[in-house]
Amino acid sequence: MVSTTEIERRMQAIRAAMEVEGLEALVVCGTEYTGFEGAVRYVSGFEIVHRHVCVLMELDRDPHIIFPAEARWIGDKKKPWVRDHIWADVPGNWIRQYLENRGIKRLGVYGLDYVMTVKDFQAISEGSFQITPFDLQFDLARAVKSEEELVGVRNSMKVIEKGFWKLLEKYEPGMTEAEVMAPAVECFFAGGAGPRMMNIVLSGTDGQAEAHFKVPGGRVVNADDLLLYSLEVTAEEGYWVEFSRPVIRGELSEVSNAMKEIYPEAMEAARSVMREGEIASTVHRAGAEVLAKHGFELGHLTGHSIGMTMLEHPAIGSSVDIELKENMVISYHPQVVDQEGTVCLYTQDTFRVGQKEGENLTKIPWQLYRGGELPPNG
């Protein structure tokens, strides 16, 4: 249960960001699409089970939740602390009419790029007010996690760690990629993740992984297959964390082994600069320069802020000059690729930005795992 103090802290931070941008109102969009449901829960307490939902905030009035009419029986409507519930055939039509009646001139939208439905956007865009994208500003307003939020983040990490150890316990060559993954998913669901999971894999034969993600399926795993499961889940509180470690029963290829030897140095270089006042691009460069020195490049996005939405601003990239703040939470996941861009090594760790350096939220060491390893203390 989110405390009243925490709710007030969130609302104050978001409204302060609205005032800076000269906004009179803000629409926060969420959808069941994996990873993009969290903004609505952050501002209202409503957990999206299916469909899409909007929350309308103003500077000086209580917010409203606007549900599509067909979702009346989907989701527990007693959970949200926002109590003004609106049912609309097209939520965008209701929002446009409400804002025009209020005389609103400038509207911000969180979710304009990825989340808002086309029919809602079409309806809102017919209004007499100006529409302003607000994804970056919204994410920066919620990027620094409170102590209450960090409890939820750490709980998610406990869930993901439990699933990883269970995966190792059950793993045997001859299983399919999906069967290897299944014991972890069982732990995740039991830990409260529900539909908030995205578990994908980089894999390949002869001791190396192909440099593209895929859904674990029916491919049978051999002893010399390298498995890099990207585990991304929440616990019941709804905070995303991400984690990955290499799994192989046999031996790495020569190129994969060369990547393995330098990976810890790159991760430590990045962690050491995840600190108050540092620039996000510095974190990217710290790891990338170590890898480049040994002739390797980066594939997938290096990292990003993470919270109730899987992908939050700021990104950790070469051109992102946003200042980090203590208690931001970052998923850092450099994908190392060879010169041809065909072979890769990958990891994911979730960090708390500290006063002087980053805190890795897992104590599971980065190493090769063969299967059968036990967690500390059995």
C-alpha positions as a printed NumPy array, in Angstrom:
array([[  0.   ,   0.   ,   0.   ],
       [  1.459,   3.36 ,  -1.046],
       [  1.614,   5.846,   1.825],
       [ -0.108,   9.235,   1.744],
       [  3.29 ,  10.889,   2.105],
       [  4.594,   9.076,  -0.976],
       [  1.502,   9.971,  -3.029],
       [  1.864,  13.641,  -2.111],
       [  5.586,  13.571,  -2.971],
       [  4.841,  12.196,  -6.437],
       [  2.074,  14.689,  -7.171],
       [  4.163,  17.651,  -6.036],
       [  7.103,  16.614,  -8.206],
       [  4.963,  16.117, -11.312],
       [  3.03 ,  19.353, -10.831],
       [  6.288,  21.24 , -10.343],
       [  7.501,  19.861, -13.692],
       [  4.187,  20.877, -15.275],
       [  4.601,  24.439, -14.03 ],
       [  8.107,  24.668, -15.458],
       [  6.698,  23.753, -18.892],
       [  3.701,  26.072, -18.535],
       [  1.176,  23.226, -18.587],
       [ -2.312,  23.581, -17.176],
       [ -3.165,  19.895, -17.552],
       [ -1.44 ,  16.567, -18.125],
       [ -2.701,  13.277, -19.574],
       [ -0.752,  10.232, -18.364],
       [ -1.274,   7.195, -20.616],
       [ -0.777,   3.522, -19.828],
       [ -1.365,   0.311, -21.728],
       [ -1.13 ,  -3.389, -21.018],
       [  1.66 ,  -3.592, -23.615],
       [  4.596,  -5.   , -21.634],
       [  6.498,  -2.381, -19.708],
       [  4.231,   0.601, -20.478],
       [  1.558,   0.194, -17.823],
       [  3.494,   1.717, -14.94 ],
       [  2.946,   5.454, -15.383],
       [ -0.783,   5.116, -14.692],
       [ -0.094,   3.068, -11.571],
       [  2.503,   5.627, -10.454],
       [  0.026,   8.518, -10.454],
       [ -3.181,   6.699,  -9.51 ],
       [ -2.527,   3.322,  -7.893],
       [ -4.529,   1.511, -10.606],
       [ -2.98 ,  -1.708, -11.921],
       [ -3.838,  -2.181, -15.593],
       [ -4.878,  -5.759, -16.305],
       [ -6.014,  -5.293, -19.905],
       [ -6.703,  -2.521, -22.391],
       [ -5.487,   1.054, -21.868],
       [ -6.165,   3.795, -19.299],
       [ -5.551,   7.541, -19.004],
       [ -5.173,   9.755, -15.942],
       [ -5.942,  13.458, -16.284],
       [ -4.092,  15.769, -13.889],
       [ -4.428,  19.514, -13.374],
       [ -2.401,  21.905, -11.268],
       [ -5.203,  22.785,  -8.879],
       [ -7.769,  19.94 ,  -9.024],
       [ -7.976,  16.281,  -8.062],
       [ -7.116,  13.923, -10.933],
       [ -9.497,  11.705, -12.917],
       [ -9.011,   8.17 , -14.272],
       [-10.573,   7.685, -17.682],
       [-11.326,   4.068, -18.587],
       [-12.522,   2.782, -21.972],
       [-16.137,   1.71 , -21.45 ],
       [-15.482,  -1.884, -22.502],
       [-13.006,  -2.271, -19.595],
       [-15.569,  -1.709, -16.822],
       [-15.055,  -5.217, -15.414],
       [-11.309,  -5.417, -16.018],
       [ -9.005,  -4.489, -13.13 ],
       [ -9.73 ,  -3.838,  -9.46 ],
       [-11.274,  -0.363,  -9.349],
       [-11.107,  -0.29 ,  -5.521],
       [ -7.3  ,  -0.163,  -5.54 ],
       [ -6.562,   3.302,  -6.976],
       [ -6.33 ,   6.286,  -4.645],
       [ -7.728,   8.467,  -7.464],
       [-11.456,   8.078,  -6.878],
       [-13.004,  10.037,  -9.76 ],
       [-13.573,   7.292, -12.343],
       [-14.826,   8.136, -15.83 ],
       [-16.171,   5.61 , -18.344],
       [-15.972,   6.731, -21.958],
       [-16.497,   5.01 , -25.288],
       [-13.481,   6.976, -26.533],
       [-11.485,   8.434, -23.613],
       [ -9.935,  11.031, -25.928],
       [-13.364,  12.518, -26.686],
       [-14.165,  12.929, -22.987],
       [-10.744,  14.485, -22.315],
       [-11.11 ,  16.964, -25.201],
       [-14.573,  18.064, -24.111],
       [-13.531,  18.409, -20.469],
       [-10.444,  20.485, -21.285],
       [-12.333,  22.776, -23.64 ],
       [-15.029,  23.339, -20.996],
       [-12.255,  24.216, -18.532],
       [-10.649,  26.637, -20.981],
       [ -7.314,  24.772, -20.947],
       [ -4.796,  26.215, -23.417],
       [ -1.736,  23.979, -22.972],
       [ -1.874,  20.185, -22.418],
       [  1.054,  17.849, -21.772],
       [  0.877,  14.162, -22.694],
       [  2.978,  11.374, -21.237],
       [  2.934,   8.48 , -23.72 ],
       [  2.523,  10.471, -26.917],
       [  5.276,   8.547, -28.744],
       [  4.493,   4.945, -27.784],
       [  1.473,   4.54 , -25.535],
       [ -1.574,   6.666, -26.4  ],
       [ -4.039,   4.925, -28.719],
       [ -4.519,   6.378, -32.187],
       [ -8.248,   6.99 , -31.663],
       [ -7.585,   8.888, -28.419],
       [ -4.894,  10.982, -30.082],
       [ -7.172,  11.781, -33.008],
       [ -9.915,  12.904, -30.622],
       [ -7.624,  15.025, -28.441],
       [ -5.848,  16.609, -31.398],
       [ -9.169,  18.1  , -32.554],
       [ -9.22 ,  20.269, -29.432],
       [ -8.53 ,  23.988, -29.306],
       [ -5.565,  23.573, -26.929],
       [ -1.873,  23.044, -27.657],
       [ -0.512,  19.513, -27.115],
       [  3.026,  19.128, -25.759],
       [  5.006,  15.859, -25.4  ],
       [  5.887,  15.32 , -21.732],
       [  7.663,  11.943, -21.569],
       [ 11.11 ,  13.274, -20.659],
       [  9.844,  15.75 , -18.078],
       [  7.549,  13.181, -16.448],
       [ 10.284,  10.571, -16.218],
       [ 12.791,  12.996, -14.73 ],
       [ 10.2  ,  14.036, -12.14 ],
       [  9.914,  10.405, -10.977],
       [ 13.489,   9.242, -11.634],
       [ 14.786,   9.739,  -8.089],
       [ 13.26 ,   6.969,  -6.005],
       [ 12.112,   7.515,  -2.427],
       [ 13.133,   5.126,   0.339],
       [  9.62 ,   3.667,   0.12 ],
       [ 10.046,   3.039,  -3.59 ],
       [ 13.479,   1.502,  -3.123],
       [ 11.919,  -1.144,  -0.885],
       [  9.777,  -2.158,  -3.868],
       [ 12.791,  -2.139,  -6.2  ],
       [ 14.768,  -4.395,  -3.851],
       [ 11.807,  -6.753,  -3.514],
       [ 11.73 ,  -7.113,  -7.297],
       [ 15.42 ,  -7.992,  -7.266],
       [ 14.8  , -10.728,  -4.693],
       [ 12.142, -12.203,  -6.984],
       [ 14.379, -12.163, -10.053],
       [ 17.309, -13.669,  -8.15 ],
       [ 15.122, -16.501,  -6.852],
       [ 14.027, -17.263, -10.39 ],
       [ 17.591, -17.296, -11.696],
       [ 18.737, -19.764,  -9.035],
       [ 15.769, -22.001,  -9.847],
       [ 16.675, -21.841, -13.558],
       [ 20.205, -23.012, -12.727],
       [ 18.92 , -25.774, -10.475],
       [ 16.778, -27.291, -13.227],
       [ 18.961, -26.589, -16.271],
       [ 20.237, -29.571, -18.244],
       [ 21.366, -29.901, -21.877],
       [ 18.627, -31.576, -23.889],
       [ 15.939, -29.205, -22.604],
       [ 14.481, -26.609, -24.935],
       [ 15.211, -22.908, -24.447],
       [ 11.631, -22.487, -23.198],
       [ 11.964, -25.376, -20.745],
       [ 15.167, -23.893, -19.314],
       [ 13.328, -20.598, -18.773],
       [ 10.152, -22.099, -17.295],
       [ 11.288, -22.638, -13.648],
       [ 12.287, -18.984, -13.403],
       [  8.929, -17.818, -14.757],
       [  7.14 , -19.904, -12.139],
       [  9.078, -18.043,  -9.411],
       [  8.354, -14.699, -11.014],
       [  4.632, -15.31 , -11.133],
       [  4.609, -16.571,  -7.547],
       [  6.495, -13.403,  -6.562],
       [  3.731, -11.143,  -7.868],
       [  4.975, -10.27 , -11.354],
       [  1.721, -11.286, -13.035],
       [  1.89 , -10.175, -16.678],
       [  4.773,  -7.772, -15.939],
       [  7.524,  -9.946, -17.403],
       [  9.649,  -9.827, -20.521],
       [ 11.946, -12.834, -20.646],
       [ 13.922, -13.134, -23.87 ],
       [ 17.203, -14.776, -24.82 ],
       [ 20.375, -14.393, -26.825],
       [ 21.699, -17.838, -27.675],
       [ 23.791, -19.851, -30.089],
       [ 25.882, -22.922, -30.663],
       [ 29.6  , -23.689, -30.427],
       [ 30.168, -21.61 , -27.309],
       [ 28.826, -18.288, -28.569],
       [ 25.555, -16.363, -28.841],
       [ 24.057, -14.777, -31.944],
       [ 23.621, -11.016, -31.607],
       [ 19.829, -10.84 , -31.787],
       [ 17.185, -11.32 , -29.114],
       [ 14.433, -13.91 , -29.488],
       [ 11.617, -15.478, -27.51 ],
       [ 12.719, -18.768, -25.859],
       [ 11.115, -21.53 , -27.871],
       [ 11.462, -25.157, -28.878],
       [ 15.127, -25.176, -29.885],
       [ 16.935, -27.947, -27.995],
       [ 19.936, -26.753, -25.984],
       [ 23.26 , -28.592, -26.307],
       [ 26.119, -28.532, -23.813],
       [ 28.152, -26.01 , -25.843],
       [ 25.22 , -23.636, -26.389],
       [ 25.638, -20.24 , -24.737],
       [ 22.423, -18.944, -23.135],
       [ 22.05 , -15.285, -22.194],
       [ 18.554, -14.983, -20.71 ],
       [ 17.405, -11.385, -20.33 ],
       [ 15.218, -11.52 , -17.215],
       [ 12.979,  -8.458, -16.79 ],
       [ 10.222,  -8.527, -14.169],
       [  8.532,  -6.712, -11.305],
       [  7.394,  -7.887,  -7.902],
       [  3.917,  -7.101,  -6.587],
       [  4.76 ,  -3.413,  -6.016],
       [  5.3  ,  -2.952,  -9.768],
       [  8.958,  -1.833,  -9.965],
       [ 10.901,  -3.272, -12.901],
       [ 14.383,  -4.716, -12.524],
       [ 16.575,  -6.452, -15.089],
       [ 19.189,  -9.176, -14.689],
       [ 21.256, -11.545, -16.848],
       [ 24.161, -13.951, -16.441],
       [ 25.761, -16.319, -19.005],
       [ 24.828, -20.007, -18.773],
       [ 26.743, -22.765, -20.556],
       [ 27.56 , -26.367, -19.618],
       [ 30.432, -26.657, -22.078],
       [ 33.114, -24.216, -23.175],
       [ 33.053, -20.752, -24.692],
       [ 34.374, -20.045, -28.159],
       [ 37.612, -18.111, -28.48 ],
       [ 35.849, -14.824, -29.272],
       [ 33.287, -15.24 , -26.482],
       [ 36.06 , -15.996, -24.015],
       [ 37.893, -12.842, -25.076],
       [ 34.718, -10.858, -24.401],
       [ 34.292, -12.556, -21.014],
       [ 37.782, -11.573, -19.889],
       [ 37.164,  -7.834, -20.26 ],
       [ 33.493,  -7.673, -19.285],
       [ 34.004,  -7.248, -15.506],
       [ 36.379,  -4.328, -16.104],
       [ 33.835,  -2.56 , -18.3  ],
       [ 30.991,  -3.104, -15.818],
       [ 33.082,  -1.841, -12.919],
       [ 34.2  ,   1.222, -14.874],
       [ 30.561,   2.158, -15.471],
       [ 29.425,   1.403, -11.903],
       [ 32.171,   3.59 , -10.43 ],
       [ 30.802,   6.728, -12.151],
       [ 27.1  ,   6.168, -11.355],
       [ 27.106,   9.01 ,  -8.863],
       [ 25.386,  12.229,  -7.876],
       [ 26.073,  14.994, -10.387],
       [ 27.646,  12.792, -13.066],
       [ 26.393,  12.974, -16.651],
       [ 24.596,   9.943, -18.117],
       [ 26.877,   9.862, -21.166],
       [ 29.904,   9.466, -18.862],
       [ 28.51 ,   6.131, -17.667],
       [ 28.102,   4.996, -21.265],
       [ 31.62 ,   6.036, -22.235],
       [ 33.24 ,   4.468, -19.156],
       [ 32.146,   0.986, -20.208],
       [ 32.327,   1.52 , -23.971],
       [ 35.935,   2.731, -23.876],
       [ 37.084,  -0.42 , -22.063],
       [ 35.421,  -2.599, -24.672],
       [ 36.648,  -0.531, -27.621],
       [ 40.224,  -0.764, -26.334],
       [ 40.003,  -4.518, -26.929],
       [ 38.415,  -4.22 , -30.37 ],
       [ 34.758,  -4.756, -29.455],
       [ 31.713,  -2.608, -30.142],
       [ 28.338,  -2.132, -28.474],
       [ 25.086,  -3.38 , -29.944],
       [ 21.878,  -2.898, -27.955],
       [ 21.159,   0.291, -25.957],
       [ 23.674,   0.547, -23.095],
       [ 21.136,   1.285, -20.38 ],
       [ 18.312,   3.429, -19.067],
       [ 16.535,   4.651, -15.987],
       [ 13.962,   2.132, -14.796],
       [ 11.016,   2.188, -12.416],
       [  7.301,   1.426, -12.727],
       [  7.8  ,   1.748, -16.47 ],
       [ 10.402,  -0.578, -17.962],
       [ 12.08 ,   2.108, -20.082],
       [ 12.316,   5.519, -18.455],
       [ 14.403,   8.594, -19.165],
       [ 17.259,   9.256, -19.001],
       [ 18.833,   6.726, -21.333],
       [ 22.468,   5.802, -20.779],
       [ 23.935,   6.722, -24.139],
       [ 26.751,   8.594, -25.82 ],
       [ 24.771,  11.816, -26.366],
       [ 22.616,  11.953, -23.224],
       [ 23.855,  14.893, -21.163],
       [ 21.386,  14.602, -18.303],
       [ 22.721,  14.835, -14.762],
       [ 22.311,  11.788, -12.55 ],
       [ 20.851,  12.133,  -9.061],
       [ 21.321,   9.931,  -6.024],
       [ 18.665,   7.186,  -5.799],
       [ 17.96 ,   7.092,  -9.492],
       [ 17.746,   3.425, -10.527],
       [ 19.515,   2.349, -13.723],
       [ 19.43 ,  -0.823, -15.757],
       [ 22.879,  -1.094, -17.322],
       [ 23.167,  -3.78 , -20.025],
       [ 26.01 ,  -3.371, -22.502],
       [ 25.821,  -5.864, -25.355],
       [ 29.331,  -6.562, -26.622],
       [ 29.475,  -7.527, -30.298],
       [ 32.3  ,  -8.553, -32.597],
       [ 33.39 ,  -6.519, -35.607],
       [ 30.929,  -8.337, -37.887],
       [ 28.025,  -7.741, -35.497],
       [ 27.122, -11.431, -35.431],
       [ 28.46 , -12.738, -32.091],
       [ 27.778, -11.158, -28.721],
       [ 28.069, -11.368, -24.959],
       [ 25.499,  -9.68 , -22.757],
       [ 24.639,  -8.963, -19.179],
       [ 22.116,  -6.875, -17.263],
       [ 22.46 ,  -5.381, -13.816],
       [ 20.248,  -2.918, -11.986],
       [ 22.013,  -0.173, -10.041],
       [ 21.111,   2.548,  -7.57 ],
       [ 22.948,   5.804,  -8.277],
       [ 24.91 ,   6.65 ,  -5.131],
       [ 26.539,   9.733,  -3.678],
       [ 30.003,   8.601,  -4.801],
       [ 29.453,   5.42 ,  -6.85 ],
       [ 26.74 ,   3.053,  -7.996],
       [ 25.286,   0.236,  -5.905],
       [ 24.652,  -3.027,  -7.73 ],
       [ 21.31 ,  -4.263,  -6.376],
       [ 22.274,  -7.921,  -6.795],
       [ 25.125,  -9.731,  -5.082],
       [ 25.122, -12.557,  -7.646],
       [ 28.599, -12.361,  -9.199],
       [ 29.188, -11.986, -12.911],
       [ 30.673, -15.28 , -14.097],
       [ 29.866, -18.277, -16.247],
       [ 27.198, -20.53 , -14.742],
       [ 27.179, -24.222, -15.609],
       [ 23.895, -25.231, -14.009],
       [ 23.405, -26.792, -10.602],
       [ 24.913, -23.893,  -8.633],
       [ 23.213, -23.139,  -5.338],
       [ 22.367, -19.729,  -3.874],
       [ 24.352, -18.551,  -0.831],
       [ 23.464, -20.602,   2.257],
       [ 21.928, -23.281,   0.076]])
